[in-house]
Amino acid sequence: MRHLFFPLLSLLLLLEAAPVAAQGTSVAFGTIRQDTDLPVEITSDSLSVDQETGVAVFTGNVLIGQGEMRLSAPRVQVFYDETKNAIARLEATGGVTLVSGPDAAEAARADYDIEEGTIVMSGDVLLDQGPNVLSADRMNVQLNSGTAQMTGRVRTIIQTGGEN
């Protein structure tokens, strides 16, 4: 994963939790405040659509972009809100990578609720913020505020600035 910038505020929050496991840890996520009104662009190797249910399934090298945020996965189901004629939510599975600004996270699964502006990543979540790394069972990202809540056996590794 790329080496990324780690905000000072996050470092201060993490120092309280490190190095022991915690029930939940709040961290900054990305430097961009995501605009959930921006269009969602999806590319993939294949697409199947069920007209009855309004569900589209993208498979193979799926890449989703919205503003500066990028999400990639082998498989993504897209659920449409027919009353608004817009995408309501996305379910990405099979190993997901999320990049927002300088931060990157990996997990087994990600559920993106576009209207709420939340992404819930679950299954061996790994958050990389430069030299500092966090892992947890689950991460709930609030895109509008640029924050994330890590829960379920949270572990942090914080570099102290000493020689490597």
C-alpha positions as CSV (number, residue, x, y, z in Angstrom):
1,M,0.0,0.0,0.0
2,R,1.1,3.6,-0.6
3,H,2.8,5.6,2.1
4,L,0.3,8.2,3.2
5,F,0.1,11.3,5.4
6,F,-1.1,10.8,9.0
7,P,-2.8,13.9,10.5
8,L,-1.6,15.0,13.9
9,L,-5.1,14.9,15.4
10,S,-5.4,11.2,14.5
11,L,-2.0,10.5,16.1
12,L,-3.2,12.1,19.4
13,L,-6.4,10.0,19.3
14,L,-4.4,6.9,18.6
15,L,-1.9,7.4,21.4
16,E,-4.7,6.9,23.9
17,A,-5.5,3.5,22.3
18,A,-2.0,2.2,21.5
19,P,-0.6,-0.3,21.8
20,V,-3.4,-2.3,23.5
21,A,-6.5,-3.4,21.7
22,A,-9.5,-1.2,22.2
23,Q,-13.2,-1.5,21.7
24,G,-13.4,1.4,19.3
25,T,-11.1,4.1,18.0
26,S,-12.0,7.3,16.1
27,V,-9.6,8.4,13.4
28,A,-9.5,11.0,10.6
29,F,-10.0,9.4,7.2
30,G,-8.9,11.2,4.0
31,T,-8.3,15.0,3.7
32,I,-11.3,15.4,1.4
33,R,-14.9,15.9,2.4
34,Q,-16.7,13.7,0.0
35,D,-19.6,15.2,-1.9
36,T,-22.1,12.4,-2.2
37,D,-24.0,14.4,-4.8
38,L,-21.2,13.9,-7.3
39,P,-21.7,11.3,-10.0
40,V,-20.5,7.7,-9.4
41,E,-18.4,6.3,-12.3
42,I,-18.0,2.5,-12.5
43,T,-15.8,0.4,-14.8
44,S,-15.5,-3.4,-14.9
45,D,-14.9,-6.4,-17.1
46,S,-18.6,-7.4,-17.2
47,L,-22.0,-6.2,-16.1
48,S,-25.3,-8.0,-15.6
49,V,-28.6,-6.2,-14.8
50,D,-31.8,-7.5,-13.3
51,Q,-34.5,-5.2,-14.6
52,E,-37.1,-6.6,-12.2
53,T,-35.1,-5.9,-9.0
54,G,-33.1,-2.9,-10.2
55,V,-29.8,-4.6,-9.2
56,A,-26.7,-4.4,-11.3
57,V,-23.7,-6.7,-10.7
58,F,-20.3,-5.5,-11.9
59,T,-17.6,-8.2,-11.9
60,G,-13.9,-8.3,-12.8
61,N,-11.5,-5.4,-11.9
62,V,-14.3,-3.2,-10.7
63,L,-13.2,0.4,-10.1
64,I,-15.6,3.0,-8.7
65,G,-14.8,6.7,-8.5
66,Q,-16.7,9.5,-6.9
67,G,-14.8,12.8,-6.8
68,E,-11.4,12.0,-5.3
69,M,-12.5,8.7,-3.7
70,R,-11.7,5.4,-5.3
71,L,-13.0,1.9,-4.5
72,S,-11.9,-1.3,-6.2
73,A,-13.1,-4.9,-5.8
74,P,-13.6,-8.0,-7.8
75,R,-17.5,-7.8,-7.5
76,V,-19.8,-4.9,-6.8
77,Q,-23.6,-5.0,-6.6
78,V,-25.4,-1.7,-7.3
79,F,-28.8,-1.1,-5.9
80,Y,-30.9,1.7,-7.5
81,D,-33.6,3.8,-5.9
82,E,-36.2,3.9,-8.6
83,T,-38.1,6.8,-6.9
84,K,-35.1,9.0,-7.2
85,N,-33.7,7.4,-10.3
86,A,-30.3,7.2,-8.7
87,I,-27.9,4.7,-7.1
88,A,-28.9,4.1,-3.5
89,R,-26.1,1.8,-2.3
90,L,-23.2,-0.4,-3.3
91,E,-22.0,-3.7,-1.9
92,A,-18.4,-4.5,-2.8
93,T,-17.0,-8.0,-2.0
94,G,-14.0,-10.3,-2.6
95,G,-11.3,-8.0,-1.2
96,V,-11.9,-4.3,-1.3
97,T,-9.5,-1.3,-1.4
98,L,-10.8,2.2,-0.6
99,V,-8.6,5.3,-1.2
100,S,-9.7,8.7,-0.1
101,G,-7.2,11.5,-0.3
102,P,-4.0,10.3,1.3
103,D,-5.5,7.4,3.2
104,A,-6.1,3.8,2.0
105,A,-8.0,0.9,3.6
106,E,-8.5,-2.7,2.7
107,A,-11.2,-5.2,3.9
108,A,-13.1,-8.3,2.8
109,R,-16.2,-6.2,2.2
110,A,-17.5,-2.6,1.9
111,D,-21.1,-1.4,1.9
112,Y,-21.5,2.2,0.6
113,D,-24.8,4.0,1.4
114,I,-24.6,7.0,-0.9
115,E,-27.5,9.0,0.6
116,E,-26.1,8.6,4.1
117,G,-22.5,9.2,3.0
118,T,-21.2,6.2,4.9
119,I,-19.0,3.3,4.0
120,V,-18.9,0.3,6.3
121,M,-15.8,-1.9,5.7
122,S,-15.7,-5.3,7.4
123,G,-13.6,-8.4,7.6
124,D,-9.9,-7.9,8.5
125,V,-9.9,-4.1,8.0
126,L,-6.5,-2.6,7.5
127,L,-6.1,1.2,7.4
128,D,-2.8,2.6,6.2
129,Q,-2.0,6.2,7.1
130,G,1.7,6.7,6.2
131,P,4.0,5.0,8.6
132,N,1.1,4.3,11.0
133,V,-1.3,1.3,10.5
134,L,-4.6,0.3,12.2
135,S,-6.4,-2.9,12.0
136,A,-9.9,-3.9,13.2
137,D,-12.9,-6.1,12.4
138,R,-14.9,-3.1,11.2
139,M,-14.5,0.5,10.1
140,N,-17.4,2.9,9.7
141,V,-16.4,5.9,7.5
142,Q,-18.4,9.1,7.6
143,L,-17.5,10.7,4.2
144,N,-19.1,14.1,4.9
145,S,-17.0,14.7,8.0
146,G,-13.9,12.7,6.9
147,T,-13.8,10.5,10.1
148,A,-13.9,6.8,10.7
149,Q,-14.8,4.6,13.7
150,M,-12.7,1.4,14.1
151,T,-14.3,-1.3,16.2
152,G,-13.8,-5.0,17.0
153,R,-10.3,-5.8,18.3
154,V,-8.6,-2.6,17.2
155,R,-4.8,-2.7,17.0
156,T,-2.6,0.3,16.2
157,I,1.0,0.5,15.2
158,I,2.4,4.0,15.6
159,Q,5.9,5.0,14.6
160,T,7.5,7.2,17.3
161,G,9.9,9.0,14.9
162,G,13.0,7.0,16.1
163,E,15.5,5.4,13.7
164,N,14.1,2.6,11.6
